[in-house]
Amino acid sequence: MSKSSFFSGFLKKDILWVNRNILPLKTSSSEELNNILSDASKKFFKRPRYVSITTTSKDIVLCPFHFKNISSESIEDKVKFLAFELLNLPADQIAIDYQLFRLSQDEQYAGIMVCARKEQVEQYLKACDRHRVIPLRLAPYSLVSIDSFCGRLNIAAGRYCVIHFSRRGTLYLCILQNGGCETFRDIHYKDAQAAVRDIKQTLSSSTAMSKQKQFDQIYFFGDSDDKDEILDELKQRLSDPLKSESLDNMLASLTNPGGIFKLNLFKEYALSTRTRITIELALSCVFLFLGFMSFILSMQHMQLESQIEGVRLMYTATDYQKAQEIEKEIKSLNL
């Protein structure tokens, strides 16, 4: 077995251990997070070590983007400028993360960005510090729910569309191709007709750019009270198979590092799970080495002490006095 495979085996086991010790939380604000953590410390016999958080706060802005005619070096600057336009704040006061869905050879880049005021993100961190838990992730609820939904259905090969009815007037549409995200849109609408029009337009535009002209399945989930009305309209206008689903555990992807979406507003503040485990493993090896060296030095010290004691027992006080007298006689002869 190679060294790399040996250490990767350790990492996988440790990451699984960490995942079992992550407390996934859904919250709407840092104040609610503080209350949830207070209740958790009373509820659990052993305090959770890690927390991964999804938020429904409207102050956490999720925005898809599509840039044309720019170089790859300019993407980050364009994303920062987009965040500035959305929040109207200086760049040093904005927490931001983004993810590219596809890189195009004709200088077109599509992706998704999440941003918020740094002050607000730091309030979440302070709540975690107050309760002595390690924060791993802060992500919008819409992304986490779609990620959990796709993980439960094990969507991999093929072309799918997933639509999350977040609340009345807002839905999120995600198009997946062979397990990767191709398009993500947040659609805000006034009525069912407007929602159906935007959904159909998005599906048509995506299909026009794809080699596969048919969706294997279009999934719907969510608790919006206008979902059924929109579904009835879509069934009349779309030929693709439609299927409504429910999702029991919306927070499953918070403990799964292998999801589709990687966005994390704690990215600048917290180490990833793999990095954290690597550091802990390296420190454990260092402490193990130091402990081994301490044991070796202790054994050598005990052996030396034993030799000194053995030499001391070989001679009596009378022998020592005789040796001193002989030494004096030798010195007198030399004089």
C-alpha positions in Angstrom: 0.0 0.0 0.0 1.4 3.4 -1.0 1.8 6.2 1.5 -0.8 8.4 -0.3 -3.5 5.6 -0.2 -2.6 4.9 3.4 -3.2 8.5 4.5 -6.3 8.9 2.2 -7.8 5.9 4.0 -7.2 7.7 7.3 -8.8 10.9 5.9 -11.9 9.1 4.7 -12.5 7.4 8.0 -11.9 10.7 9.9 -14.2 12.7 7.6 -16.9 10.1 8.1 -16.4 10.4 11.9 -16.6 14.2 11.6 -19.8 14.0 9.5 -21.4 12.0 12.2 -20.5 14.7 14.7 -21.9 17.6 12.6 -25.1 19.2 13.8 -27.0 20.5 10.7 -29.1 23.5 11.5 -31.7 25.6 9.7 -32.1 29.2 10.9 -33.3 32.6 9.8 -30.9 34.8 11.8 -27.9 34.7 14.1 -30.2 35.4 17.0 -32.2 32.3 16.2 -29.0 30.3 15.8 -27.9 31.4 19.3 -31.2 30.1 20.7 -31.0 26.8 18.8 -27.4 26.2 20.1 -28.5 27.0 23.7 -31.3 24.4 23.4 -28.9 21.9 21.8 -26.4 22.2 24.6 -29.2 21.2 27.0 -30.6 18.5 24.8 -27.5 16.6 23.9 -25.5 14.6 26.5 -22.4 15.4 24.6 -22.0 18.9 23.1 -21.8 18.8 19.2 -18.3 19.6 18.0 -19.2 21.0 14.5 -22.2 22.9 13.1 -23.2 23.3 9.5 -25.8 26.0 8.9 -28.4 26.8 6.3 -30.3 30.1 6.5 -33.6 31.4 5.1 -32.6 35.0 5.8 -33.4 37.4 2.9 -30.3 39.3 3.8 -28.3 36.3 2.4 -28.4 37.0 -1.4 -28.3 34.2 -3.9 -27.7 35.3 -7.5 -27.0 33.3 -10.7 -24.7 35.0 -13.2 -23.8 34.6 -16.9 -20.9 36.7 -18.1 -20.0 37.1 -21.8 -16.9 38.3 -23.5 -14.6 38.3 -20.5 -11.4 36.5 -19.6 -11.1 33.9 -16.9 -8.9 36.3 -14.9 -11.8 38.8 -14.8 -14.4 36.5 -13.3 -13.7 37.2 -9.7 -13.7 41.0 -10.3 -17.0 40.7 -12.1 -18.5 38.7 -9.3 -17.4 41.2 -6.7 -18.9 44.1 -8.8 -22.2 42.1 -9.0 -22.2 41.8 -5.2 -21.5 45.5 -4.9 -24.5 46.3 -7.1 -26.7 43.9 -5.1 -25.7 45.1 -1.6 -24.5 48.6 -2.3 -21.6 48.2 0.1 -17.8 48.5 -0.2 -16.0 45.3 -1.2 -14.2 45.0 2.2 -17.7 44.8 3.9 -19.0 42.0 1.8 -18.6 38.2 2.4 -18.9 36.4 -0.9 -18.5 33.0 -2.5 -19.2 31.8 -6.0 -19.2 28.6 -8.1 -18.8 28.2 -11.8 -21.1 25.7 -13.6 -19.3 25.5 -16.9 -16.3 27.1 -18.6 -16.9 28.1 -22.2 -14.2 28.4 -24.9 -16.0 31.4 -26.3 -15.4 33.5 -23.1 -18.9 32.8 -21.6 -19.1 31.8 -18.0 -22.1 30.7 -16.0 -22.3 30.2 -12.3 -23.9 31.2 -9.0 -22.9 33.6 -6.3 -23.9 34.1 -2.7 -23.1 37.3 -0.7 -24.0 39.0 2.5 -22.7 41.7 4.8 -19.6 40.6 6.6 -21.0 42.0 9.8 -24.0 39.6 9.5 -21.8 36.6 8.8 -19.6 37.4 11.7 -22.7 37.4 14.0 -23.2 33.8 13.0 -19.6 33.1 13.9 -19.9 34.8 17.2 -22.9 32.7 18.1 -20.9 29.6 17.3 -17.9 30.8 19.4 -20.3 31.6 22.3 -21.4 28.0 22.4 -17.9 26.6 21.7 -18.8 24.8 18.4 -16.7 24.8 15.2 -18.6 26.3 12.2 -18.1 24.5 8.9 -20.6 26.0 6.5 -23.1 28.8 6.0 -25.3 28.4 2.9 -28.7 29.5 1.6 -31.6 27.2 2.3 -32.6 26.9 -1.4 -29.3 25.5 -2.4 -29.1 23.0 0.5 -32.7 21.8 -0.2 -32.0 21.1 -3.9 -28.7 19.5 -3.0 -30.4 17.2 -0.4 -33.2 16.4 -2.9 -30.7 15.4 -5.6 -28.7 13.4 -3.1 -31.7 11.4 -2.0 -32.8 10.6 -5.5 -29.2 9.8 -6.5 -29.4 11.9 -9.7 -26.3 11.2 -11.8 -26.4 10.3 -15.5 -29.0 12.0 -17.6 -30.7 15.3 -17.9 -33.0 16.5 -15.1 -34.7 19.7 -13.9 -35.4 20.3 -10.2 -37.8 23.1 -9.2 -38.1 24.2 -5.5 -41.2 26.2 -4.6 -39.6 28.2 -1.8 -42.6 30.5 -1.0 -45.4 32.2 -2.9 -43.9 34.4 -5.6 -40.4 32.7 -5.5 -39.1 29.5 -6.9 -35.6 28.1 -7.7 -35.0 26.1 -10.9 -31.9 23.9 -11.3 -31.0 22.0 -14.5 -28.7 19.0 -14.0 -26.7 17.3 -16.7 -24.9 14.1 -15.8 -24.7 15.0 -12.1 -23.5 18.5 -12.6 -25.4 21.8 -12.5 -25.9 23.4 -15.9 -28.3 26.2 -15.0 -29.6 27.7 -11.8 -32.3 30.4 -11.8 -34.2 32.2 -9.1 -37.6 33.1 -10.5 -39.8 35.8 -8.9 -43.3 35.9 -10.3 -46.7 37.6 -9.6 -49.0 34.8 -10.6 -49.1 31.2 -11.9 -49.1 32.3 -15.5 -46.0 34.4 -15.1 -44.2 31.5 -13.3 -45.1 29.1 -16.0 -43.9 31.5 -18.7 -40.5 32.0 -17.0 -40.1 28.2 -16.4 -40.9 27.3 -19.9 -38.6 30.0 -21.3 -35.7 28.8 -19.1 -36.2 25.2 -20.1 -36.4 26.1 -23.8 -33.2 28.2 -23.7 -31.3 25.5 -21.9 -32.6 22.8 -24.3 -31.6 24.8 -27.3 -28.0 24.9 -26.1 -27.9 21.2 -25.1 -27.3 18.1 -27.3 -30.0 16.3 -25.3 -33.4 17.8 -26.3 -35.5 16.0 -23.7 -35.5 15.9 -19.9 -35.5 12.5 -18.3 -37.6 13.9 -15.5 -38.7 17.3 -14.1 -39.1 17.2 -10.4 -41.0 19.5 -8.1 -41.0 19.9 -4.4 -41.7 22.6 -1.8 -44.4 24.0 0.4 -45.6 27.1 -1.5 -49.3 27.4 -1.5 -49.5 28.2 -5.2 -47.5 25.1 -6.3 -50.5 23.0 -7.4 -51.8 25.8 -9.6 -48.5 26.2 -11.4 -48.1 22.4 -11.8 -51.5 22.2 -13.5 -50.5 24.9 -15.9 -47.2 23.2 -16.7 -48.8 19.8 -17.3 -50.8 21.4 -20.1 -47.8 23.2 -21.7 -44.9 20.7 -21.3 -44.4 17.3 -22.9 -41.6 16.3 -20.5 -42.5 14.0 -17.6 -43.4 15.8 -14.4 -43.2 14.4 -11.0 -43.9 16.0 -7.6 -41.8 14.8 -4.7 -41.5 15.4 -1.0 -38.3 15.7 1.0 -38.2 14.6 4.6 -34.7 15.7 5.5 -33.8 19.0 3.9 -30.6 19.3 5.8 -28.9 16.0 4.6 -26.4 17.7 2.3 -25.1 19.9 5.2 -23.2 16.8 6.4 -22.2 15.6 3.0 -19.1 17.2 1.5 -19.8 15.6 -1.9 -22.9 17.7 -2.9 -23.4 19.6 -6.1 -23.2 23.1 -4.6 -20.1 24.1 -2.7 -21.0 27.7 -1.7 -20.0 28.6 1.8 -20.0 32.1 3.4 -17.7 30.7 6.1 -15.1 30.0 3.5 -12.9 32.9 4.5 -13.3 32.1 8.2 -13.3 28.3 8.5 -11.2 25.5 7.2 -12.8 22.8 5.1 -13.5 19.4 6.7 -10.7 17.7 4.7 -8.2 20.5 5.6 -9.1 20.4 9.2 -8.8 16.6 9.4 -5.4 16.8 7.6 -4.1 19.3 10.1 -5.4 17.2 13.0 -3.8 14.0 11.6 -0.5 15.9 11.1 -0.6 17.2 14.7 -1.5 13.7 16.0 1.6 12.3 14.2 3.8 15.0 15.7 2.5 14.4 19.2 2.9 10.6 18.7 6.5 11.2 17.5 7.2 13.5 20.5 5.7 10.9 22.9 7.9 8.2 21.4 11.1 10.3 21.7 10.1 11.2 25.3 9.8 7.5 26.0 13.2 6.7 24.5 14.9 9.5 26.4 13.3 8.4 29.6 14.5 4.8 29.1 18.1 6.1 28.4 18.0 8.3 31.5 16.8 5.3 33.6 19.6 3.1 32.2 22.2 5.8 33.0 20.9 6.2 36.5 21.1 2.4 36.9 24.7 2.4 35.8 25.6 5.2 38.2 23.9 3.4 41.0 25.8 0.2 40.1 29.1 1.9 40.1 28.3 3.5 43.5 27.5 0.1 45.0 30.8 -1.4 43.9 32.7 0.8 46.4 32.4 1.3 50.2 33.2 4.4 52.3 36.5 2.7 53.5 37.5 2.1 49.9 36.9 5.8 49.1 39.1 6.9 52.1 41.9 4.6 51.0 41.7 6.0 47.5 42.0 9.5 48.9 45.1 8.6 51.0 46.8 7.0 48.0 46.0 10.2 46.0 47.7 12.3 48.6 50.8 10.0 48.7 51.1 10.3 44.9 50.9 14.0 45.0 53.6 14.2 47.8 56.0 12.0 45.7 55.5 14.3 42.7 56.6 17.2 44.9 
